[in-house]
């Protein structure tokens, strides 16, 4: 086990760093003075030293001077609340590996320590790689698949600090969400969805066969190099064009990888989905190549396992995780009150959100200027500029705010009296988490997913739904002026799906590690 000595006279900070390292499987000792540090370092032969500059009985850099000459290969991190050119030059003369100015993010310190220990030193040698998790999302029209995986990845590296998560994404915009230390992504060539199970290259001017070949090559090489302990596949059990099947078969033959299918609560019409899965071999893939199925939803809202026959495919291995969404302390809202004064209109990913944003703006234009509510519109990062530009111009004419994207949707929801959005998984669950009254205008097609979600949630009093066929500026304007949530939702839906999925993955990683240790002990014996 690697050993790290922390030289810090501020008791709380020293204890927090030591606790963080212990959770990472690193032995940590704290010295509160130069005298204690000298004795501890001489006796322990540490693999890494973290030292404050100003200590009660001396200077941390001077204290390490003589020892550093005899141990030039041991990484040293100097930290101080007095960031100055003088201290930086002194740390450089000590040949310190890194210099941190207080305050610093504990997550960044953890990541720095893992990197330095993994590079090897004169003590225990290289630290073995931590658990490896690969996540796949094909990503075409929206951001939901990638968003769920990114949320679970963030929760996982908090639970398992030495884990590495590699996300394989096909989103045309690349990775649009902030990644935590320990998480990275590989971009697959982007696809456009033409209809149910029909795709084509969205940017490359090459054939679908060539695009498939490129994507499969990237997946194969990444899997071979990364050697994931866990593979989490979102939504498409066989991948686009069955691109995952060879990789899944290889992993099954090789062993050592637990493969999990993650599904949002509603996929499409249940009967159609079951028939297509059987005809296209997806059901067989789940039976033969997957170890578990996670459903990111609530059985009371939509019994996915029953409707899609998941329990017959993987009996006893289907788990409802709850909804994967951003959770925070949302403001309490009155059930009854005045008409909404601030309306938020969200296009989700934005690829097909133009009708909703356009109708909302035209509805605003029909309201007398002295009665108009404030309005903020978010187009979404995937909306084409030729569509977003006229919407932005119309918003300026009407005095509305227009954003192409946002990095803090929960904050905007907290200040909104009403949300108008499509029926995508992320958009709707974020609204429920924020307790924001919501009008859902589901996508017309090609899938029935959004319509089914809107109907289920409306039936439980969680949202109001208006179909796009019935959508008009006049009807929407009436709701803007009169909308009130008159009754409380019938159920509280679980919104901790990312944490629960991460906990289940962490448990699998722990079990796999114990199985490996037991096997090694038996082999050695």
N, C-alpha and C positions, 0 to 999 in steps of 0.2 A: 504494500500500500504506500503510495507517495506520501512524503512528509513535508509539510509547509510550516514555517515559523513566521508568526505575525508579531512584529515589534510595534506596539501601539499603546500609548498611555491613556487614551480615551477608552474607558472600559466598555461602553455600549458598542462603539464601532468595532473594537477588537472582537467582542463576543459575536456580533452579527457576521463578521467575516468568517470567523471560525465555524459558526453554525452552518453557513452556506457551504463551506468546503466539506464539512462532515457529511452533509447531505449528498455531496458529489462523490462520496467514497474516498475522500482524502483525509489523512490524519493531520490535524491542525493543532498547534500549540501557540499560546499567546504569552509574550513577554511584555511587561508594562514598563520596563526600564532598560537602560543600556547594560547595567550590571547583570540583570537576569538574562538578557538576550545573549551576552557573551558566553555565559555558562551553558545556556541551552543549545546554542549553535555548535559549540565545541563538543558537546556530548551527543548531539542528535544526528549530525551530518545530514542536514536537510536537503531536499531536492529543489526547494525554492524558498526565497526569503522575501517577505513584504515588510518594509520598514518605513515608519514615520520619520520625519526630519527632526522636529522639535520634541524632545522627550524630557521628562522631569530632571534626569540626572546627566543629560548630555545631548549629543547630536547623533542621530541615526546614521548619517552618511559617514561621519568620522569613525563611529563605532565599527562599521563594516570595512573600513579601509584596509587594515592589516589582513583580516580574514579573506578579503576579496582577492588579494594577491596570490594566495594559495589555492583558491577555488574559483578560477576565472570562468569555468563552464556552468556554474550554478546560476540560474536566472535570479535576478534581483529586481524587485519592483519598489521604487521609491514613491512615497505618497506624502503630500503636505497640503496644509491649508494656506501656506504662504508661497504661492507660485510667483517666482521671480527669476530673472535671468541668472542671478548669482546661484540660486539653488539648482537650476537646470544645468548650469555649467559644472557645478560640483558633482551632480549625479552623472553627468557625462564622463567626467574624469574617473569616477568610480567604475565606469563601464556598466552602469545600470541598464538592465534590459528594457525597462519601461518607466515612465514618469507619469504619475497621476496627480492631478490637482483636485483637492477636495472642494465641494462634494462631488462624488462620481456615482454612476449607476452601478449597483451591485451586479446586475446582469452582465455589464461590460467587464467588470473585474473577473467574474466567474469564467467568462469566455476567454479572456486573456490568459488566465491561469491554465485552463485546459489546453490552450494552444502551446504555451511554453512547456508544460509537462509532456505533452505528446511529442514534442520535438526531441525528447530524450535529454538525459543529463548524466553526471558522473555518479549519481546515487542509484536509484532503482532502474535506470534505463528508461526506454520509451514506455509511456503509459499506453496500455492497450486501448484500441478504439472502443467507444461506448456503444450502446445499442444503436442500430441503424433502422430507420423507418422510411419507406418510400411511399409516396402518395400519388395517385393518378387521377387526373380530371381532364376529360376530353375538351370541354369548353367551346361552345359555338355561339349561340345567340346571347346568352347572359353570363353572369358572373357567379351564379349560385354554387356550382360544383367546386370551383376554386376557393370561393369564400368559405365554404364549410371545411374544406381540408386545411385552409390557412388557420382557421379558428381552432381546430383540433390540434394542429401542429403547435400553435402558441401555448395551448394548455398543456400539451405533452412535455415540452421542454422545460416548463415550470415544474412539473412533477418529476421528470427524469433529467436533471441538469446536464448530464454528460451524453444525452442522446443527440443524434444527428438526424434531421428530417430532410429528405430530398423530394421536392415536389415536381412532378412532371406535368406541365400545364400546356394547354393549347390555346389559351385566350389570346385573341389578336393584339390586345394591348399589353401583353406580357403580365408580369406580376404587379397588380395595381394596389395590393394591400401591403402594409408594413410588415416586415418579417422580423421575428425575434432572433437573437443570437442562437445559432445551432440549426437554423432553418435556411434553406436555399432552394433555388428552383432551376429547372432546365426547360427551355422553351421548345415545344414541338411546333412544326409547321402548322399554321392556322387553317381552320376549316370553316366553311359556311354550310349551314343546314338548309337543304332544299325542301325537305318534307320528312315524314316519319322514316327514320333509318336511311336517309339519303343525304350524302355529304359530297362536297367538292372542295378543292383547294380555294381558299379565299384570297390569297395574295400571289402565290407562285403561279406562273403561267406554264404549268406542267400538267401531266395527266394525273388522274386520281391514283392509278397504279404506282406511279413514281412517288407521289406524295405518301402513299401508304408504305412504300418501301423505305423511304427516308425516316418516317416516324418509327417504324418497327426497328430499324437499325439503331436509332438513338435509344430506344427503350431497351433493346438487347444489350448494347454496350454499357449503358448506365447500370443496369441490373447486374451484369457480370462484374463490374468494377466495384459497385457499392455493396453488393451482397446483403440485401436487406434482411433483417430479422422479421420485420412485419411489412407486408404490402397492403395498403388500404386503397381500394379502388372505389371511386365514387360513380354511382349511377349506371355505368355501362359494364356489365359483367364480362363481356368479351372484348370490350373496347370498340372503337370505331373501326369498321371494316374487319372485325375479328383480330385486330392488331395485337391484342394481349394474349391470345390463345397460345402461340408458341412459347412466350415468356412464362406463362402460368404452368404449362406442361413441363418446362425445364425446371422451374422452381419445385414442382411437385416431385420430380424424379431426384433432384439434388437433395431435397430435404433441408430442414433448418429454417424455413421461412413460413410464418403463419400468414395466411391470405384472408383478408376480410373484405366483404362487400358492404359499402355504405350507401344507403338509399334514403332519399328524402321521403316524406310521408306519402306523397301522391306522385305517381309516375305518369299515368295516363288512364284511360278507361280500363278498368280491371279485366274484363273479359278479353278485350283486344290485346292487352299486355300479356296475359297468360298465353293466349294463342300464339302471339308473335315470339315469345320466349321459347316456346316449344318448337315452333317451326324453324327458328333461326339458330337453334342450338344453345341459346343462352341459359335455358333451364338446366340443360345437361352440364354446362360449364359450372353453374353454381353447385350442382350435386357433386361433381367430381373434383373440382379445382379450388373450392373455397372451404375455409374452416369455420367461418362465422358470418352472420349478417347483422349489421347495425341498422336500425330504422331511426332516422332523425325526426321523430314525431311522437304523437300521443295516441294511444289506441282508442281513447274516447272520442277524439276528433275524427280519426280515420283508421280503422283496423287494417293496416297495410298487410300484415302477415296473413290475415284471413283472405282479403280480397285478391292478393297476388299469389297465393299459394306458397308463401315462403316457408311455412312450417313443414310442408310436404317435401320441400327441396332440401332443407337443412334442419331436420327435426331436433328440437332442443337447443338449437344454436342461433336463434333469432332473439335479439334484444332491442327493446324500445329504449332509446337514449334520451328522449325529450328533444326539444327544438334547439338547433345550433344557431345562436344569435348573439348579438351584443347585449350584455346585461349590465345594468347600472341602477342607481337609486333614482327611479323616475318620479316626477312630481305627481302628487295626488290631484285628481281632476274631479270637478263637480259633474254629476250626472245630468243636471239641468242648469240652465243659465242662459246668457245672451247668445246671439248668433256668433259664429266664429269670426274673430277679428284678424287672425293670422292663419293663412292657408298655405300648406306646403304641398307641392305637387312633385312627385318623384317618378322618374322614368326607369328606375332600376338600372340595369346595365345600359339601356338606352337604344338597343338595336332596333326595336319595333315600338318605341314609346311615343312616336310623333303624334298619333291620333289623340292620345290622352292629354298631352301638353297643349296641343292646338285647341282642343275642345275646352280646356280649362281657361286658356287665355280669352277665347271668344265668349265664354260664359262671363268672365270678368268684365268684358267690354259692354255687356248688356246691362250691367248694374250702374246706376247713377253714380257719378264720381264721389259725391258726398256720402254714399252708402257702401262704397267698395271696401272690402277687406284688403289687408296687406297680403301679398302673394309672393312666395319664393318658389321658383321652378328649378329642378335639377335634371338636366338632360340625360346624364349618364355617359361614361367614358366611351361607349361603343356607338353612340349616335353619329351618323355621317354629318360632316360639316355643312353640306348643302341643305340638310334638313334643320340643323341646329341654328344656322345663321338667321334665317327668317323668323324663327321662334324668338331668338334673342332680340331682334329688331322690334318685333311686336310687343315683347315684354317691356322694352324701353318706352314705347309709345303709351303703354298703359300704366307706367310707373311701377311695374313689378320687377323683382330681382330675378336674374337668370344666371344660373351656375352650370358649368359643363360637368363638374363632378364635385364631390365633397369627401373629405377624409374624416369627418365627424358627424355622421348622420344622427346619432343619438342626441347630440346637442341641438340640432335643428328640430328634431321631433319634440324635445322638451319645451321648446318655445312655441310650438304650433298648437292651434286649437282644432285643426282638422287636417288630415292627410288624405290626398287623392293619389292613388298609385295603382299600378297593375297588380296582378295576382301572383307575382313571383315569390318564391319561398323566402328569400332574404328580406324583401320589402315588407311583406306582411308580418313576419315574425318580429322584425325590428319595431314595427308599429305596436304590436301586442306587448312587447317588452316595455315600451315607453308609455303604455296605457293611453295612447293617442287615438281619439275617435277617427275612424278610417272609412273612406269610400273606396272599395276595390272595383276596378274596371278590368276584368280578366282579358287576357289575350284570346283572340278568336281561334287560333289554331297555330300549327297543325296538331298540337296535342290538346287533350281535354284537361290537362293538369290544372291550369289556373282556374278554369270554370268550376271544377270539382272542389278545389280549395276554397274558393269564394263562397260556394253554396254551403259547404260544411261549417265554415267559420261564421257565416251569416246566421245559420240555423242555431248556433250556440250564443248568438248575441255579441260576438267578438268584432264583427265588422258589418258594414252595409255594402251591398253589391249592386252594381249597375252593369248590364251587359253592353258591349260596344254597339250591338245592333240597336239598343234603346238609347244610346248616348246622344245627347244634343246639347248645345250651349244653353238653351232655355231650361232644360231639366236640371242641368248642373248648376246653373245660377240659382234656381229655386233652393237647391240643397245648401248652397253657400250662404244663403240668407236665413234659412230655417233649420239647419241641421242641429239636432240635439240628441245626445245619447240618453234615451229615456229609461233604460233598464240596465242593470249590471250584467256582465257576462255570466253565463250559467256555470262555467268552470274556470279554474285557474290552471293554465297549461304550463307544464314544466319547460323552463327556458335554459336549463343547464346542460344541454346536449353535448357541447364541446367538452365540458369538464367530465361528464360521465363517460364519453367515448375515450377521452385521454386516460381516465382511470382504468378502464377495461384493457386498453392497450398496454399501459404500464404493468398491470397485473400479468398479462401474457408474457411480457418481456422478462419479468421477474421469475415466472414459472419456467420459462425456457432457459434462463441462466442457471436455475437450480438443477434442472434436468441435465444440462451440459456438465455442471460440476459433479453431479452424482455419477454420470457416465465416465468422466475422466478419473474419478477416484476408483471406480470398479476396474477400469482398464489398467490403471497403475497397480492396483492390488493384484 
